[in-house]
Amino acid sequence: MNPFVIYGAGCQGVALLRLLAQSPSSPSVHCFIDSHPAKQGQTLDGCPVYAPDYLLELREKDPRVAVAAGGHYSVIRRLLEKLGFEENTHFYDATPRPLKYGETIPEFSELHDQVRRHTLLSEDRLGILYQLACQANHVPGDAVEVGVYKGGTALLMATALKNSTQQIHLFDTFCGMPAAKPDVDLHRAGDFSDTTAESVSSLLQNFNNIHLHPGLFPDSLPRDWHNHRFSLVHIDVDIFSSTLACCRYFYPRLNPGGVMVIDDYGFPSCPGVRKAVDEYFNNCDQRPLYLPTGQALIYQCQPNACNCHKP
Ligand SMILES: C[S@@+](CC[C@H](N)C(=O)[O-])C[C@H]1O[C@@H](n2cnc3c(N)ncnc32)[C@H](O)[C@@H]1O
């Protein structure tokens, strides 16, 4: 049997040892390896800690090395490769990762299975949007999406809001992207034209609170929306002019506790989105909260729109 070794005798390595000990089918751990001299020669939960040179002695027994050393993985990978070990054959990154949202919430996992065929968004971004839509149940105002395409994120929002009285307004040309600014945007007019308002309507036929607004935003805004206020606004329009128009219209009309989610803020494929958001919130006391998913969130924490952005 190949000896099983944990590289990293810090808290992550010890946590891995204890996790493996809980499962009878896991290999028993032969030793820890750590480059820190103070750790070498110790035992942790009865398991000895050796210097990296010890791996050379183990080489002929063809060891398997689980690296549990957080941000040091790339340094350790280089060292192991120098010793002749191959990534994913002899060693792998076993640094503990947080659970994905779907692994903790079974209802989201099922919904993700329904939605993923109709959306461009990755599971982590859908998880964020779903949680925000669930919170929006408790905030007065309607929900909005600008940038619907085939309706995947709209289906997600509608499901999260299914028990509320909120209306859900969906804005899109439903025939592709409008003209973009070639000096700022990478998308071109006509991208995402393989959809129709009818197909989105059919996808959402089980919901009775859906309103489609086909056409170019903001021209497609209903004329009688004088005092409309919003709980949740999902902006997924990919280009500068559309993003700026959405910020200008919706941010001042968010109810307290409401949130605006801007997709693609951190993606190099949509540089115009970040430019528009930064330009709009420049010099404002509200700053977008940037998430590692690439989305940006703007909460309305104040009882009234801030002084710089009045409706
Ligand atoms: C990336 S797609 C949306 C993806 C969708 N949320 C999903 O779940 O996959 C971008 C959409 O924004 C729409 N769009 C961009 N600017 C627009 C504007 N000013 N008015 C209406 N629709 C717009 C495009 O037609 C396109 O369908």
The ligand as a MOL file (V3000), in Angstrom:
LIG
                    3D

  0  0  0     0  0            999 V3000
M  V30 BEGIN CTAB
M  V30 COUNTS 27 29 0 0 0
M  V30 BEGIN ATOM
M  V30 1 C -25.8100 38.2670 -20.6970 0
M  V30 2 S -27.4110 38.3780 -21.3080 0 CHG=1
M  V30 3 C -28.4000 38.1040 -19.8650 0
M  V30 4 C -28.1870 36.7160 -19.2720 0
M  V30 5 C -29.2990 36.2050 -18.3950 0
M  V30 6 N -29.5100 36.9920 -17.2000 0
M  V30 7 C -29.0450 34.7590 -18.0380 0
M  V30 8 O -29.6520 34.2640 -17.0590 0
M  V30 9 O -28.3070 34.0620 -18.7450 0 CHG=-1
M  V30 10 C -27.5390 40.0850 -21.6030 0
M  V30 11 C -28.9040 40.5210 -22.1020 0
M  V30 12 O -28.9990 41.9300 -21.9150 0
M  V30 13 C -29.8570 42.4400 -22.9130 0
M  V30 14 N -29.6350 43.9050 -22.9800 0
M  V30 15 C -28.4670 44.5790 -22.9040 0
M  V30 16 N -28.6980 45.9160 -22.9580 0
M  V30 17 C -30.0450 46.0800 -23.0530 0
M  V30 18 C -30.9070 47.2240 -23.1230 0
M  V30 19 N -30.4260 48.4820 -23.0990 0
M  V30 20 N -32.2410 47.0340 -23.2220 0
M  V30 21 C -32.7440 45.7630 -23.2400 0
M  V30 22 N -31.9780 44.6510 -23.1720 0
M  V30 23 C -30.6530 44.8040 -23.0730 0
M  V30 24 C -29.4530 41.6620 -24.1560 0
M  V30 25 O -30.4960 41.6560 -25.1000 0
M  V30 26 C -29.1620 40.2640 -23.5730 0
M  V30 27 O -30.2720 39.4120 -23.7140 0
M  V30 END ATOM
M  V30 BEGIN BOND
M  V30 1 1 1 2
M  V30 2 1 2 3
M  V30 3 1 2 10
M  V30 4 1 3 4
M  V30 5 1 4 5
M  V30 6 1 5 6
M  V30 7 1 5 7
M  V30 8 2 7 8
M  V30 9 1 7 9
M  V30 10 1 10 11
M  V30 11 1 11 12
M  V30 12 1 11 26
M  V30 13 1 12 13
M  V30 14 1 13 14
M  V30 15 1 13 24
M  V30 16 1 14 15
M  V30 17 1 14 23
M  V30 18 2 15 16
M  V30 19 1 16 17
M  V30 20 1 17 18
M  V30 21 2 17 23
M  V30 22 1 18 19
M  V30 23 2 18 20
M  V30 24 1 20 21
M  V30 25 2 21 22
M  V30 26 1 22 23
M  V30 27 1 24 25
M  V30 28 1 24 26
M  V30 29 1 26 27
M  V30 END BOND
M  V30 END CTAB
M  END
